Amino acid sequence: MSETIKTDVVIIGAGPVGLFAVFELGLLDIKAHLIDILDKVGGQCAELYPEKPIYDIPGIPLITGHGLTDALMEQIKPFNPNFHLGEMVLKVEKLGDAQFRVTTDRDKVFECKCVVVAAGGGSFQPKRPPIAGIEAYEDKSVHYAVRKMDALRDKHLVIVGGGDSALDWTLNLQPIAKRLTLVHRRDEFRGAPDSVNKMRALVAAGDMDLRIGQVAALEGDNGQLVAAQIKGKEATDRIACDALLPFFGLTMKLGPVADWGIKMEDELIPVDTAAFETSVPGIFAIGDINTYPGKLKLILSGFHEGALMAQKIYHYVYPEKRLVFQYTTSSTSLQKKLGVA
């Protein structure tokens, strides 16, 4: 287990609401670490609708999920937040007043004064492909995410899918794989055209393989794959395979949050509307994961919740200090923090 990381606040979820929370906390000299199960920031915006227009961000008539994520990342640069991506929070333990221990599935341990749950509808979980017996190979030779590329070096890889994740990992892993095969049910792809063109160029050059069909069966023992059977329109091929990487998209699940001792209602977290604090003092919930009378599941509502939440967290982090409310438009001290003074 790695050395304990100590910080003021741990934010669970790096979507737009979690990112804006960094800004509101940073204005109050509160340091934050963010943990997200995805391998990139942006949450649902970046993963589910990166190019879909968003029309209800105040003052911005139109912006995409990617655009909003990029703008928020630029906005919080002055506060140097720390990101821990591709990790799921397994445990949140209360150690005492204004003291929590947060543990992830990668044995990373944090100690903080407050916890902010900004996990949207829960954690993203990969969709399991309908292949008989695939469970026996999971986490050994079937991987739904790539955490260490080098672990796949010099292996026969089969990647399944036709979206951006499948194509991105095809292009990233092809140079280090002994042989790579991309499998998709049809010869049309949902990913970025540039990625599709690069993949097809590698196929044309003989540097990787493309199979049109579906994985019908897996072969191997003790969790280690040796081959995958690919069923096409006319025949079934057997492809040597050390690792299978299915990218069939993600689904939302509540995840371990229900085990953290927080009061829940219908898989949502009830909060007060003064600071969006949960039933456990020091744990807050903002964004789509929370519920209260009149709740609207809008990004702008989450931004509002983050602003009020930060005011309450200040008293946990600096119990001996008086909080003086300031405006960024007129406060030179806040402008210095933002690097615009």
N, C-alpha and C positions, 0 to 999 in steps of 0.2 A: 504494500500500500504506500502511495506517495506521501510526501510531507503535507501536512495540513495547510491549506491556503486560508489566510485570514483577510477579511474584508468587511466593509460596513454592511453591504447588502448583496444578497444573491438574488438575481432575477431569473426565474424559470420561464424561458420562452424569449426568443429573439425576433419576434414579429414586430410590426410597426409600433404597437403599444408598448412592448418591452423596450424597444429602441428609444422611444420618446421619453420613457421613464428615466433613462440614463441622463437625458438632457435636464429634466426637472430636478433630479437628485444632484447632478453635477453643479447646478447653480447654487446649491446649498452645501457644497464641499463634501458631498457624500459619494464615496467610491463604490463602484458596482462591478461584479462579475456576472456574466450572462451564460446560461447553459441552455442548449437546444438540441433536440434529438436529430434535427436535420443537419446536413453537412454545410449549410450556408445560412446566412441571416435572411430575414424577410418573412419567415413563417408562411402562412397561407398565400400571401401576396406573391412571394417569390416562387413558391412551389406549385400552387394550383392555378394561378392566373397571372403569370409574369407580364404578359402582353395585353391583358384585358384592361380596357379603360376604366378608371375610377373617376366619378364625377362629383363626389360629395366631400372632398377635402376642402375646408374653408380657404378661400382665396386662390385656389388652384382649379380652374375650370375643367381640366382634363389631365390625368397623369396615369401611367401604367403602374402595375405592382412593382416592377423592377425600378421604375423611375422614383417611386415613393421611397423604396428601400435605399436607393443610392442617395437621395436627398437627406434622409434621416441619418445615414452613416456620415455624411458630410457635416451635418449639424452637430453631431456628438463627438467629432474629432477632438475638440479641445479637452475633453474629459478622459481620453485614453481608456475606454472600457476594455475589459478583458473578456474574450469570447472562448467558450469551451463547446465546440460543435461536434455533432455526431455522438452525443452523450445523453443518456436518460437519467433523470434524478430518480433514485430508488427510495431514499429515506430522507425525511426531514424530522430531526429530533430536537425537542426543546431542552436545553441544558440548564437554563435559569432565566432570570429576568434579562431581556434583551440579549439573549445568547442562544444560537441555534447551530446544530451540526447538520450539514447537507452532504449526502453521499450519492455518487453517480454509479452507473453500471460499469464504469472503467476504473473503479476503486479510487476515484478522486474524492478528497474530503475537504469541505469548506467549513469554516467557523465564521459566523456573521451575527450582526445585531438584529437584522430583520430579513425576512424572506418575502419576495414579491412573486406571486403566481400570475404570469401573463401568458398562459399556455393555450390561449384560444379555446377551441373545443376539446382540448386534450392533447395528447401526443400523437404524432404521425406514426403509423405502423405500416410496414410494407405489406402489400397484398400477396398472399401466397398463391402461386400458380397451381392449377388443378392437376398435379402429378402424383400418382399413387406412391406412397412411401417416402415422400420428400422430407418429412419430418426427421427421419433417421439421419439425414445428411446435414441438417441445418447447423450452422455455427462450426462445422468441421470442414465441409467442402462445398456447401451451398451457402452463399452469402448474399444478403439483401442490401448491403452497403459495403463500400470499400473503405476500410479504416487504415490499412497499411498496404500501400501498393507493393512494397518489396516482398511481402508475403506471397504474392502471386507471380513473382519473377520466375522465368524459365518453366512455366507450367502450361499445359494445354487448357485453355479457357474457352468456355461457352457462355456467351452473353445472350440473354433472351429479352426482347423488347424492341419497340420502334419509336420511342420518344427521346427527349433530350438526354435523360440520364443514361439510357442504353447506348446512345451514340457517343456521348461525351466520354464514357468509360471505355468504349471500344477504341476511340482515338488515343486515350491516355494509356491504356494497357497494352495495346498492340506492339509498341516498341520493346516492351520488356517480356512479353509472353513468348513461349516457345512456338505456340501456334494459337491463333484466336479465331473462333467461329462466332458470327453473329446470326442469331435465329430470330426470324419474325414471321408472323402468320401470312403476311402479304408483302408484295414488293413495292409498297408505298409506306413512307415514314412520316411521322408527325413532328419529328425534330427539325431543328434549324436547317434550312437548305444548304448552308455552307458545310455543316457537319455531314449531311447526307452525301454531298459531293466528295468530301475528303474520304469518307468511308468507301464509296464506290471506286475511287481512284486506287485505294489500297487493294481492293478486290481485283480490279483490272490488272494491277501490277503483280498479282500473285502473292501479296504479302499477308493476306488474311482470307477467310472464307465467309461467304454469305449463303445461308440455307433458308429457303422459303418453306415454312411449315411450322410444326409445333413439337415441343418435347413430349414424347409419348411415354417414355420410361427411363429409369435410371439404373445403372449397374454399379455394384461396388459392395464392399464389406466394411463393417465397423465404422460406418460414417464416412468412409473415403470413397469417392467416386472413381471409377475407371473408364466409364463410357456413358454417353447419353444417346438414346434412340430418338431420331428426328423423323416424324411422320410428315411426308409431303403429299402432294396430290396423287402421285402415282406409285410411290415406293417409300419404304422406311430405311433411313441410313443410320449406321452406327458410327458415332464419332468419339474417338478417344478424348477423355475429359478428366482433368484433375480437379477442376473447380467449375461450378455453375453459378452464374450471377443473373438471377431473374430481376428485371426492372419492370414490374407490372403496375406501377403507381403506388399510391399511399392511401390509407384510410385513417380516419380519426378515431381514436379510442381514448377513454378517460385515463387509462394507465394507472400508475401507483398512487396518484394523488388521493385516492379514496382511503389509503392506509396511513395517512399522515396525521390523523387525529383531528382533522378539520370537519366541522359540521357541513354536511352536504344536503342538497335538495335536488332530486331528479338529475343527478350527475352534474350539478352546478354548485358553486360555492356562494352561500348567502353572505352579504357584506352590509356594513352600515354605509350610509350615504354621506357621512361627514368626512371619512378618510378611506373608505373601502377596505376596512379591516375585517378579518374573518373572526370566527369564534375563538381563535387562538391569538391573544395579544402579540403583536410583532409579526404576524403573518398577514399579508395583504393579498387581495386578488383583484386584478384589473383586466378589462377587455371581455371577450366573449365567455370566459370561464366563470364569471360571477353572475349573481342575480340579486335584484332588489326591486321594489315597486317602481314601475315605470321604466325599467331597463330597456334600452335599445341597443341592439348588436350592431353598432356602427364604429368605424375606426375613430371618428371624431369624439364619440362618447368615451372611448378608451383613453384618448389624449387628456380629456377633462379629468377622468378618474386618476390618471397618473399625476397630474398637477396637485390635486388635493392630497393624494396619498403621500407625496414627497414632504408636504408640510408636517404631517404627523410623524413620519419616519425621522425627521430632524430631531424631534424631542427624545427619541430612543437613542440616536447616535450621539447627540450632544445634550445630555440631560441638564447640564449646568448652565447652558447658554440660553439667552433670550433670542427668539427668532424675530427678526425685523423684516417685514415683507418689502420687497423692492421690485421695481419694474426694469426690464432690460433696456427700455428706451431711455431711461433717465439715470440709471445707476452706473456710475463709472466703475465701481468694483465688479459688478456683473459683466460689464463690457470688457474689462481686463481679463476675466476668466474666459471669455469668448474670443479673445484676441482681436477685438475690434475697437478698443479704446484708442 
